[in-house]
Amino acid sequence: MKRTTQALSVTLALFLTCACTIAKEPCACKKCKNCEKIEVYAHPSLMNADATDYQNADSIYRIGGKVLKQKGRLGFTNKDNTYVNAFSKDLLNAMSVRKGDRDFNIKMPISRAELAFMLSQGLNMSQVNSPKGYTDVTASYWANDEITKATAADVMIGYPDKSFKPDQAITKAEVFATVAKLIDVDYTNDGSAPKINGQKIENIPTWAYGCTKEVIASGLIDNMPDPKALQTAPYLSRHQVATLVSELRLKYGANGKLIGDAFKGAGTPVAIKVKMLDRIDAKHSNIGDAFVAKTTEEVCVEGKTFPTGSKVYGKVVAVERPGLGKFPGSITVKFTEIKNGDCTAHFPKELTSATADCLKNPNIFARILGLPFTAAARTVGVAGRSVGQVVNISANGLEEYGDRLSDTFVETFTGHLGRGAASFGTSFVTIGKGVYGIVKTVISGTFGVIYEIGDELLYTIVPSVSNSAALNPNEELTVIF
């Protein structure tokens, strides 16, 4: 049979919610760190200078320091990253929050309960048929609802002894067999062992040859992380399955191609085609910036019909400024509502994403006109933050130096001569640390200014190689919720 292929367009991941809402549970904390917004500036962080955070009710502005992606801080690194990559991280974070597992390891083999959770949450599965009770799944079990949905829809099944074995690792072959139930793809079934890139996939029993080949033919595992483990390990990791489910959502769920009554309800992922009217990007956008897009096809949301040309609104909720190498730019946005005249519908408060179907950079004339302003702003920003960092290091150093001198006199004149001498010596170490920090910041800031100017010129001349994640006017998106 002819193998069906489905090309995955270049995508850009844009996310709506934090981990608390993804898990569909109220946030128990008064100010959950996963719910905070953050704007990270790459300079003067090139040499990992000490970070300074400015925090208010809405945002954290982090200046300097080694930029680390925090748990629940989702985004993408550049235009070539897929929606799937970021969605899978969100799905994993939602599961770790639901389980309350602080030591959650995405590389561990996935369990049966975790697969049920990912399928149910990731594909917006609705419950059909009567729920099936299991002797080892209590009403308070963390994935009880998801197991109920997955088994009531016969997407997954229990054991003859009326157990589900929720914490048991599920094999790679069983995962493929489960996914194959949800799709209908042509594949060649000649009795041979399934292969990826010409190499046999190990640990696949003969009964699973067909379903594994169907999953391969679908393209769902083409971009799966850790391809060597995919080839050889008996189990898939949590990360690998999250990626698989994310691909399934994008390629089949949003297009209404998933098989089964559980995916035909109101909760099934809906896709809205839009075209951007504004530019948002990691280099120039700020938290709170609003943007507008317009629909390119008629769509029904909340039972209301919105014709072509309806406005879709959103705002920027997090930014990581681009830098060198390990400091790629990323941006996180929230889609809020769709309008046409007096007719309005709000997007549901659950994970909403967008894939960029057609990326279009601004024309060279527009880029040249914008260059003087953006280059000047970036230069002033880096220089100002560098100066601020120097002031901060100096102030902290002087404060610490004064404390050490105070300790010197107090300890010496209370009879502890050794401790007084040690404190006096430490005061010189404090001076050295301060000088080192200042020199490092000055060098980093100077280099940062040069880098920013060069990057702006590069974006103007060859925007496709810029390190800044961006959506530009007229770029076409598919919003999925």
NUDO-67222 format. One record per residue (C-alpha): residue number from 1; residue in one letter; chain; x, y, z. Coordinates in Angstrom, 3 decimals. Last residue first. Example, Ala and Ser with C-alpha at 12.3 -4.5 7.8 and 13.67 -1.06 7.14 Angstrom:
# residues 2
[2,S,A,[13.670,-1.060,7.140]]
[1,A,A,[12.300,-4.500,7.800]]
//
This chain:
# residues 481
[481,F,A,[-7.326,25.117,21.196]]
[480,I,A,[-5.247,25.360,18.024]]
[479,V,A,[-4.408,28.644,16.280]]
[478,T,A,[-3.151,28.021,12.745]]
[477,L,A,[-0.918,30.811,11.600]]
[476,E,A,[-0.112,32.810,8.468]]
[475,E,A,[2.535,35.510,8.446]]
[474,N,A,[1.118,38.722,6.989]]
[473,P,A,[2.800,40.977,9.569]]
[472,N,A,[5.728,39.282,11.325]]
[471,L,A,[6.059,36.561,13.917]]
[470,A,A,[9.480,36.383,15.492]]
[469,A,A,[11.996,34.267,17.358]]
[468,S,A,[15.238,36.217,17.303]]
[467,N,A,[18.494,34.480,16.418]]
[466,S,A,[18.528,35.991,12.938]]
[465,V,A,[19.385,33.634,10.094]]
[464,S,A,[16.196,34.247,8.091]]
[463,P,A,[16.527,38.004,8.514]]
[462,V,A,[19.519,38.244,6.116]]
[461,I,A,[20.327,41.953,5.566]]
[460,T,A,[18.209,43.645,8.227]]
[459,Y,A,[18.509,40.785,10.729]]
[458,L,A,[22.282,40.740,10.223]]
[457,L,A,[22.487,44.490,10.799]]
[456,E,A,[20.457,44.119,13.990]]
[455,D,A,[22.711,41.244,15.058]]
[454,G,A,[25.835,43.323,14.493]]
[453,I,A,[24.477,46.188,16.572]]
[452,E,A,[23.453,43.786,19.341]]
[451,Y,A,[26.815,41.994,19.312]]
[450,I,A,[28.859,45.178,19.534]]
[449,V,A,[26.733,46.397,22.451]]
[448,G,A,[27.006,42.988,24.129]]
[447,F,A,[30.777,42.959,23.733]]
[446,T,A,[30.929,46.196,25.624]]
[445,G,A,[28.493,44.875,28.233]]
[444,S,A,[30.485,41.671,28.687]]
[443,I,A,[33.756,43.548,29.062]]
[442,V,A,[32.221,46.020,31.503]]
[441,T,A,[30.455,43.234,33.414]]
[440,K,A,[33.626,41.163,33.755]]
[439,V,A,[35.607,44.174,34.919]]
[438,I,A,[32.948,45.005,37.515]]
[437,G,A,[32.717,41.439,38.771]]
[436,Y,A,[36.493,41.109,39.072]]
[435,V,A,[36.732,44.406,40.952]]
[434,G,A,[33.990,43.294,43.330]]
[433,K,A,[35.551,39.896,43.929]]
[432,G,A,[38.894,41.507,44.662]]
[431,I,A,[37.376,43.964,47.132]]
[430,T,A,[35.582,41.148,48.917]]
[429,V,A,[38.820,39.158,49.111]]
[428,F,A,[40.380,42.200,50.751]]
[427,S,A,[37.610,42.212,53.381]]
[426,T,A,[38.186,38.503,53.949]]
[425,G,A,[41.686,39.269,55.228]]
[424,F,A,[40.288,41.619,57.849]]
[423,S,A,[37.691,39.012,58.834]]
[422,A,A,[40.466,36.421,59.286]]
[421,A,A,[42.535,38.825,61.376]]
[420,G,A,[39.564,39.483,63.629]]
[419,R,A,[38.908,35.761,63.944]]
[418,G,A,[42.471,35.205,65.069]]
[417,L,A,[42.423,38.119,67.513]]
[416,H,A,[39.301,36.976,69.327]]
[415,G,A,[39.728,39.119,72.484]]
[414,T,A,[36.618,41.255,72.279]]
[413,F,A,[38.628,44.058,70.679]]
[412,T,A,[39.661,41.882,67.737]]
[411,E,A,[36.209,40.390,67.055]]
[410,V,A,[34.429,43.744,67.065]]
[409,F,A,[37.136,45.527,65.066]]
[408,T,A,[37.373,42.883,62.327]]
[407,D,A,[33.627,42.266,62.213]]
[406,S,A,[33.068,45.936,61.405]]
[405,L,A,[35.705,45.721,58.687]]
[404,R,A,[33.897,42.677,57.244]]
[403,D,A,[30.530,44.478,57.330]]
[402,G,A,[31.979,47.520,55.583]]
[401,Y,A,[33.398,45.341,52.808]]
[400,E,A,[30.008,43.608,52.392]]
[399,E,A,[28.238,46.939,51.936]]
[398,L,A,[30.952,48.183,49.603]]
[397,G,A,[30.654,45.030,47.518]]
[396,N,A,[26.874,45.197,47.285]]
[395,A,A,[26.988,48.828,46.195]]
[394,S,A,[29.766,48.207,43.680]]
[393,I,A,[28.047,45.155,42.200]]
[392,N,A,[24.771,47.102,41.865]]
[391,V,A,[26.445,50.118,40.308]]
[390,V,A,[28.275,47.876,37.829]]
[389,Q,A,[25.006,46.103,37.008]]
[388,G,A,[23.271,49.419,36.412]]
[387,V,A,[26.040,50.448,34.039]]
[386,S,A,[25.679,47.163,32.170]]
[385,R,A,[21.907,47.527,32.070]]
[384,G,A,[22.236,50.998,30.604]]
[383,A,A,[24.772,49.910,27.991]]
[382,V,A,[22.646,46.940,26.931]]
[381,G,A,[19.462,49.040,26.706]]
[380,V,A,[21.136,51.980,24.988]]
[379,T,A,[22.554,49.681,22.333]]
[378,R,A,[19.247,47.820,21.873]]
[377,A,A,[17.309,51.071,21.511]]
[376,A,A,[19.791,52.557,19.037]]
[375,A,A,[19.786,49.411,16.902]]
[374,T,A,[15.973,49.228,17.016]]
[373,F,A,[15.535,52.844,15.933]]
[372,P,A,[18.198,52.957,13.250]]
[371,L,A,[17.113,49.558,11.789]]
[370,G,A,[13.371,50.175,11.346]]
[369,L,A,[13.641,51.952,8.016]]
[368,I,A,[16.086,49.331,6.736]]
[367,R,A,[13.749,46.494,7.742]]
[366,A,A,[10.764,48.100,6.002]]
[365,F,A,[12.753,48.539,2.777]]
[364,I,A,[14.095,44.968,2.967]]
[363,N,A,[10.621,43.444,3.113]]
[362,P,A,[9.285,42.126,6.410]]
[361,N,A,[9.903,38.388,6.936]]
[360,K,A,[7.231,35.945,5.864]]
[359,L,A,[6.623,32.598,7.526]]
[358,C,A,[3.724,30.524,6.201]]
[357,D,A,[2.142,27.851,8.369]]
[356,A,A,[3.162,29.179,11.772]]
[355,T,A,[1.634,26.875,14.356]]
[354,A,A,[-0.342,28.276,17.233]]
[353,S,A,[-1.178,26.989,20.670]]
[352,T,A,[-3.900,27.176,23.284]]
[351,L,A,[-3.712,25.186,26.496]]
[350,E,A,[-6.732,25.733,28.663]]
[349,K,A,[-8.754,28.749,29.666]]
[348,P,A,[-11.061,28.540,26.675]]
[347,F,A,[-10.758,31.212,23.977]]
[346,H,A,[-13.237,34.013,24.397]]
[345,A,A,[-15.981,34.623,21.869]]
[344,T,A,[-17.255,37.975,20.611]]
[343,C,A,[-19.995,39.092,18.191]]
[342,D,A,[-20.506,42.844,18.305]]
[341,G,A,[-18.499,43.394,15.136]]
[340,N,A,[-16.478,40.253,14.520]]
[339,K,A,[-14.350,39.287,17.460]]
[338,I,A,[-12.043,36.470,18.612]]
[337,E,A,[-10.579,36.268,22.095]]
[336,T,A,[-7.563,35.768,24.366]]
[335,F,A,[-4.558,34.245,22.647]]
[334,K,A,[-1.667,34.379,25.105]]
[333,V,A,[1.923,34.809,24.047]]
[332,T,A,[5.301,33.376,24.932]]
[331,I,A,[8.512,34.606,23.336]]
[330,S,A,[11.897,33.049,22.860]]
[329,G,A,[15.317,34.266,21.863]]
[328,P,A,[18.317,32.016,21.894]]
[327,F,A,[20.820,32.392,24.715]]
[326,K,A,[22.792,29.147,24.423]]
[325,G,A,[24.615,30.367,21.343]]
[324,L,A,[24.739,34.145,21.645]]
[323,G,A,[21.886,36.369,22.668]]
[322,P,A,[18.145,36.559,22.170]]
[321,R,A,[15.889,38.266,24.735]]
[320,E,A,[13.620,35.890,26.626]]
[319,V,A,[10.063,37.184,26.675]]
[318,A,A,[6.897,36.323,28.565]]
[317,V,A,[3.196,37.284,28.499]]
[316,V,A,[2.778,38.854,25.044]]
[315,K,A,[-0.837,39.596,24.185]]
[314,G,A,[-3.604,38.224,21.983]]
[313,Y,A,[-6.526,39.203,19.807]]
[312,V,A,[-8.192,37.466,16.856]]
[311,K,A,[-10.114,39.734,14.474]]
[310,S,A,[-12.686,38.379,11.998]]
[309,G,A,[-11.624,38.661,8.341]]
[308,T,A,[-13.264,35.424,7.183]]
[307,P,A,[-16.562,34.905,8.984]]
[306,F,A,[-17.064,34.065,12.669]]
[305,T,A,[-19.882,31.663,13.494]]
[304,K,A,[-20.884,31.354,17.140]]
[303,G,A,[-21.424,28.010,18.887]]
[302,E,A,[-18.557,28.643,21.289]]
[301,V,A,[-16.244,29.146,18.298]]
[300,C,A,[-17.233,28.383,14.680]]
[299,V,A,[-14.769,29.335,11.932]]
[298,E,A,[-14.804,30.979,8.506]]
[297,E,A,[-11.370,31.121,6.930]]
[296,T,A,[-8.549,33.666,6.744]]
[295,T,A,[-9.047,34.971,10.254]]
[294,K,A,[-7.424,38.222,11.280]]
[293,A,A,[-4.515,38.808,13.653]]
[292,V,A,[-4.009,41.368,16.398]]
[291,F,A,[-1.264,42.046,18.907]]
[290,A,A,[-1.026,43.384,22.445]]
[289,D,A,[2.269,44.050,24.224]]
[288,G,A,[1.979,43.155,27.912]]
[287,I,A,[5.512,41.845,28.272]]
[286,N,A,[7.769,43.466,25.726]]
[285,S,A,[8.504,42.905,22.039]]
[284,H,A,[11.748,43.924,20.334]]
[283,K,A,[14.211,41.033,20.286]]
[282,A,A,[11.898,38.147,21.091]]
[281,D,A,[9.455,39.027,18.355]]
[280,I,A,[5.958,40.349,17.752]]
[279,R,A,[4.972,42.077,14.526]]
[278,D,A,[1.362,43.041,13.914]]
[277,L,A,[-1.372,42.097,11.413]]
[276,M,A,[-0.822,38.334,11.595]]
[275,K,A,[-2.927,36.055,9.376]]
[274,V,A,[-5.313,33.541,10.899]]
[273,K,A,[-6.550,29.967,10.392]]
[272,I,A,[-8.470,28.648,13.407]]
[271,A,A,[-8.085,25.016,14.493]]
[270,V,A,[-10.255,23.271,17.071]]
[269,P,A,[-8.982,20.507,19.365]]
[268,T,A,[-11.806,18.161,20.438]]
[267,G,A,[-13.536,19.371,23.612]]
[266,A,A,[-16.896,19.856,21.959]]
[265,G,A,[-17.135,16.148,21.209]]
[264,K,A,[-15.867,14.069,18.305]]
[263,F,A,[-12.638,12.873,19.861]]
[262,A,A,[-14.061,10.345,22.340]]
[261,D,A,[-16.254,8.952,19.543]]
[260,G,A,[-13.242,7.287,17.956]]
[259,I,A,[-10.680,7.838,15.210]]
[258,L,A,[-8.664,11.059,15.201]]
[257,K,A,[-8.914,12.942,11.920]]
[256,G,A,[-10.698,16.095,13.154]]
[255,N,A,[-7.977,18.340,11.735]]
[254,A,A,[-6.754,19.681,15.081]]
[253,G,A,[-6.550,16.139,16.463]]
[252,Y,A,[-4.756,14.579,13.508]]
[251,K,A,[-1.486,16.350,12.696]]
[250,L,A,[-1.197,18.684,15.680]]
[249,R,A,[-2.673,16.495,18.390]]
[248,L,A,[-0.816,13.415,17.181]]
[247,E,A,[2.451,15.348,17.044]]
[246,S,A,[1.851,16.408,20.647]]
[245,V,A,[1.038,12.829,21.612]]
[244,L,A,[4.326,11.620,20.112]]
[243,T,A,[6.308,14.398,21.781]]
[242,A,A,[4.766,13.564,25.156]]
[241,V,A,[5.570,9.909,24.445]]
[240,Q,A,[9.234,10.703,23.853]]
[239,H,A,[9.512,12.901,26.939]]
[238,R,A,[7.913,10.284,29.180]]
[237,S,A,[10.425,7.771,27.871]]
[236,L,A,[9.588,4.958,25.497]]
[235,Y,A,[10.236,1.395,26.639]]
[234,P,A,[12.044,-1.618,25.201]]
[233,A,A,[15.051,0.541,24.216]]
[232,T,A,[16.855,0.051,20.861]]
[231,Q,A,[15.561,2.278,18.072]]
[230,L,A,[13.700,4.822,20.168]]
[229,A,A,[16.726,4.898,22.465]]
[228,K,A,[18.895,5.867,19.498]]
[227,P,A,[16.327,8.441,18.344]]
[226,D,A,[16.621,10.402,21.616]]
[225,P,A,[13.842,12.903,20.904]]
[224,M,A,[11.064,12.078,18.408]]
[223,N,A,[11.157,14.062,15.187]]
[222,D,A,[10.042,11.361,12.745]]
[221,I,A,[7.856,9.665,15.360]]
[220,L,A,[4.466,10.866,14.130]]
[219,G,A,[5.373,10.460,10.468]]
[218,S,A,[2.200,8.469,9.817]]
[217,A,A,[4.177,5.696,8.116]]
[216,I,A,[6.085,5.046,11.344]]
[215,V,A,[2.829,4.783,13.318]]
[214,E,A,[1.439,2.376,10.712]]
[213,K,A,[4.626,0.326,10.783]]
[212,T,A,[4.351,-0.010,14.572]]
[211,C,A,[0.701,-1.098,14.276]]
[210,G,A,[1.624,-3.798,11.765]]
[209,Y,A,[4.693,-5.182,13.518]]
[208,A,A,[2.998,-5.327,16.936]]
[207,W,A,[2.067,-9.029,16.917]]
[206,T,A,[5.611,-9.832,15.748]]
[205,P,A,[7.169,-8.471,18.918]]
[204,I,A,[8.927,-5.059,18.815]]
[203,N,A,[11.977,-4.948,21.100]]
[202,E,A,[14.315,-3.551,18.427]]
[201,I,A,[13.399,-1.213,15.603]]
[200,K,A,[15.224,-2.416,12.508]]
[199,Q,A,[17.348,0.102,10.640]]
[198,G,A,[16.617,1.509,7.188]]
[197,N,A,[15.826,4.997,8.401]]
[196,I,A,[13.283,3.511,10.801]]
[195,K,A,[12.419,-0.144,10.377]]
[194,P,A,[9.497,-2.457,11.184]]
[193,A,A,[10.186,-6.194,10.996]]
[192,S,A,[8.967,-7.918,7.833]]
[191,G,A,[5.512,-9.375,7.418]]
[190,D,A,[4.808,-7.535,4.167]]
[189,N,A,[2.507,-4.884,5.622]]
[188,T,A,[3.227,-1.685,3.670]]
[187,Y,A,[1.452,1.273,5.238]]
[186,D,A,[-1.694,3.326,4.664]]
[185,V,A,[-2.727,5.489,7.617]]
[184,D,A,[-5.893,5.458,9.728]]
[183,I,A,[-5.239,6.914,13.157]]
[182,L,A,[-6.459,6.467,16.735]]
[181,K,A,[-6.058,2.711,17.133]]
[180,A,A,[-2.448,3.025,15.874]]
[179,V,A,[-1.669,5.141,18.942]]
[178,T,A,[-2.531,2.287,21.303]]
[177,A,A,[-0.527,-0.277,19.315]]
[176,F,A,[2.439,2.094,19.224]]
[175,V,A,[2.288,2.499,23.005]]
[174,E,A,[2.006,-1.256,23.460]]
[173,A,A,[5.092,-1.825,21.276]]
[172,K,A,[7.123,0.669,23.302]]
[171,T,A,[6.203,-1.107,26.490]]
[170,I,A,[4.058,0.341,29.263]]
[169,A,A,[5.701,0.752,32.661]]
[168,Q,A,[3.422,-0.347,35.499]]
[167,D,A,[2.122,2.419,37.719]]
[166,P,A,[-1.485,2.185,36.530]]
[165,K,A,[-1.795,-1.619,36.817]]
[164,F,A,[-5.341,-1.514,35.413]]
[163,S,A,[-6.916,-4.265,37.504]]
[162,K,A,[-10.168,-6.075,36.753]]
[161,D,A,[-8.491,-9.542,36.839]]
[160,P,A,[-8.844,-9.646,33.041]]
[159,Y,A,[-6.535,-6.605,32.675]]
[158,G,A,[-7.474,-3.067,31.693]]
[157,I,A,[-7.883,-1.513,28.252]]
[156,M,A,[-6.702,1.634,26.491]]
[155,V,A,[-8.377,3.604,23.679]]
[154,D,A,[-11.488,1.628,24.551]]
[153,A,A,[-13.460,4.884,25.007]]
[152,A,A,[-14.313,3.924,28.593]]
[151,T,A,[-10.650,2.968,29.006]]
[150,A,A,[-9.170,6.324,28.035]]
[149,K,A,[-11.841,8.373,29.815]]
[148,T,A,[-11.645,6.462,33.097]]
[147,I,A,[-7.835,6.444,33.021]]
[146,E,A,[-7.912,10.230,32.557]]
[145,D,A,[-10.300,10.751,35.467]]
[144,N,A,[-8.299,8.457,37.787]]
[143,A,A,[-4.934,10.061,36.980]]
[142,W,A,[-3.984,11.311,40.481]]
[141,Y,A,[-5.704,8.454,42.317]]
[140,S,A,[-8.384,9.858,44.610]]
[139,A,A,[-11.212,7.782,43.121]]
[138,T,A,[-9.085,4.682,43.543]]
[137,V,A,[-7.362,2.764,40.751]]
[136,D,A,[-6.174,-0.717,41.834]]
[135,T,A,[-9.510,-2.560,41.729]]
[134,Y,A,[-10.515,-0.974,38.449]]
[133,G,A,[-13.833,0.639,37.532]]
[132,K,A,[-14.952,1.050,33.948]]
[131,P,A,[-16.830,4.238,33.088]]
[130,S,A,[-19.894,3.844,30.873]]
[129,N,A,[-19.700,4.891,27.235]]
[128,V,A,[-17.929,8.057,26.135]]
[127,Q,A,[-15.749,10.460,28.081]]
[126,S,A,[-14.156,13.345,26.185]]
[125,M,A,[-10.539,13.380,25.066]]
[124,N,A,[-8.931,16.809,24.754]]
[123,L,A,[-6.052,15.214,22.780]]
[122,G,A,[-3.199,16.215,25.094]]
[121,Q,A,[-5.186,15.832,28.294]]
[120,S,A,[-6.702,12.412,27.604]]
[119,L,A,[-3.773,10.976,25.664]]
[118,M,A,[-1.215,12.344,28.096]]
[117,F,A,[-3.103,11.177,31.180]]
[116,A,A,[-3.722,7.681,29.785]]
[115,L,A,[-0.019,7.418,28.944]]
[114,E,A,[0.857,8.492,32.474]]
[113,A,A,[-1.441,5.871,33.961]]
[112,R,A,[0.192,3.134,31.874]]
[111,S,A,[3.679,4.227,32.902]]
[110,I,A,[6.257,6.074,30.837]]
[109,P,A,[9.900,5.045,31.067]]
[108,M,A,[12.059,7.683,32.819]]
[107,K,A,[13.703,10.386,30.724]]
[106,I,A,[11.251,13.110,31.770]]
[105,N,A,[12.370,12.824,35.397]]
[104,F,A,[9.974,14.212,38.011]]
[103,D,A,[11.862,14.750,41.261]]
[102,R,A,[9.330,17.242,42.621]]
[101,D,A,[6.464,14.850,41.885]]
[100,G,A,[3.143,16.430,42.806]]
[99,K,A,[1.447,14.017,40.415]]
[98,R,A,[-0.744,16.754,38.927]]
[97,V,A,[2.197,19.157,38.754]]
[96,S,A,[4.419,16.534,37.089]]
[95,M,A,[1.664,15.802,34.564]]
[94,A,A,[1.124,19.452,33.672]]
[93,N,A,[4.871,19.906,33.284]]
[92,L,A,[5.064,16.990,30.898]]
[91,L,A,[2.185,18.351,28.823]]
[90,D,A,[3.760,21.797,28.707]]
[89,K,A,[7.070,20.333,27.621]]
[88,S,A,[5.259,18.353,24.902]]
[87,F,A,[3.562,21.526,23.693]]
[86,A,A,[6.938,23.265,23.366]]
[85,N,A,[8.522,20.652,21.104]]
[84,V,A,[5.304,20.010,19.179]]
[83,Y,A,[4.928,23.640,18.176]]
[82,T,A,[8.127,23.164,16.292]]
[81,N,A,[11.445,24.930,16.559]]
[80,D,A,[12.734,26.363,13.304]]
[79,K,A,[11.604,29.886,14.047]]
[78,N,A,[13.706,30.141,17.157]]
[77,T,A,[14.133,28.966,20.727]]
[76,F,A,[10.639,28.111,21.826]]
[75,G,A,[8.599,28.855,24.892]]
[74,L,A,[7.655,27.492,28.233]]
[73,R,A,[8.627,28.470,31.727]]
[72,G,A,[6.857,25.748,33.718]]
[71,K,A,[10.071,24.582,35.303]]
[70,Q,A,[12.624,27.305,34.731]]
[69,K,A,[14.684,27.836,31.616]]
[68,L,A,[18.038,29.122,32.762]]
[67,V,A,[19.613,32.438,31.827]]
[66,K,A,[22.945,32.765,33.590]]
[65,G,A,[22.960,36.116,35.300]]
[64,G,A,[22.323,39.499,33.801]]
[63,I,A,[19.090,41.415,34.136]]
[62,R,A,[15.897,39.578,35.019]]
[61,Y,A,[12.643,41.488,34.761]]
[60,I,A,[9.990,39.665,36.746]]
[59,S,A,[6.441,40.587,35.901]]
[58,D,A,[2.881,41.255,36.964]]
[57,A,A,[2.786,42.172,40.650]]
[56,N,A,[6.288,43.582,40.604]]
[55,Q,A,[9.760,42.098,40.500]]
[54,Y,A,[13.097,43.531,39.458]]
[53,D,A,[15.691,40.783,39.410]]
[52,T,A,[19.454,41.355,39.310]]
[51,A,A,[21.719,38.592,38.096]]
[50,D,A,[25.400,38.252,38.877]]
[49,A,A,[27.464,38.216,35.689]]
[48,N,A,[27.318,35.036,33.648]]
[47,M,A,[29.905,36.051,31.044]]
[46,L,A,[27.372,36.555,28.269]]
[45,S,A,[24.879,37.724,30.867]]
[44,P,A,[25.382,41.456,30.342]]
[43,H,A,[23.310,41.071,28.271]]
[42,A,A,[20.765,38.364,27.474]]
[41,Y,A,[17.775,40.215,28.868]]
[40,V,A,[15.107,38.015,30.435]]
[39,E,A,[11.474,39.040,30.713]]
[38,I,A,[9.425,36.907,33.067]]
[37,K,A,[5.793,36.390,33.904]]
[36,E,A,[4.777,34.672,37.082]]
[35,C,A,[2.281,31.803,37.080]]
[34,N,A,[4.824,29.014,37.490]]
[33,K,A,[6.226,30.881,40.446]]
[32,C,A,[2.876,30.499,42.176]]
[31,K,A,[1.792,33.551,44.120]]
[30,K,A,[-0.752,32.652,46.772]]
[29,C,A,[-0.128,28.957,46.265]]
[28,A,A,[-2.769,26.294,45.796]]
[27,C,A,[-3.233,26.869,42.087]]
[26,P,A,[-6.580,25.455,41.100]]
[25,E,A,[-6.496,22.246,39.063]]
[24,K,A,[-7.002,21.890,35.343]]
[23,A,A,[-3.433,20.629,34.990]]
[22,I,A,[-3.011,23.152,32.242]]
[21,T,A,[-4.303,25.833,34.581]]
[20,C,A,[-1.568,25.337,37.166]]
[19,A,A,[1.167,24.756,34.589]]
[18,C,A,[0.860,28.215,33.088]]
[17,T,A,[-1.403,29.115,30.215]]
[16,L,A,[-1.632,30.425,26.678]]
[15,F,A,[1.299,29.298,24.602]]
[14,L,A,[2.820,30.227,21.275]]
[13,A,A,[4.930,27.672,19.467]]
[12,L,A,[6.237,28.541,16.011]]
[11,T,A,[6.064,25.998,13.261]]
[10,V,A,[7.762,25.079,10.035]]
[9,S,A,[5.235,22.874,8.314]]
[8,L,A,[5.049,19.178,9.080]]
[7,A,A,[4.697,17.225,5.892]]
[6,Q,A,[2.207,14.358,5.923]]
[5,T,A,[3.186,11.176,4.245]]
[4,T,A,[0.922,8.246,3.431]]
[3,R,A,[2.675,5.092,2.337]]
[2,K,A,[1.076,3.510,-0.664]]
[1,M,A,[0.000,0.000,0.000]]
//
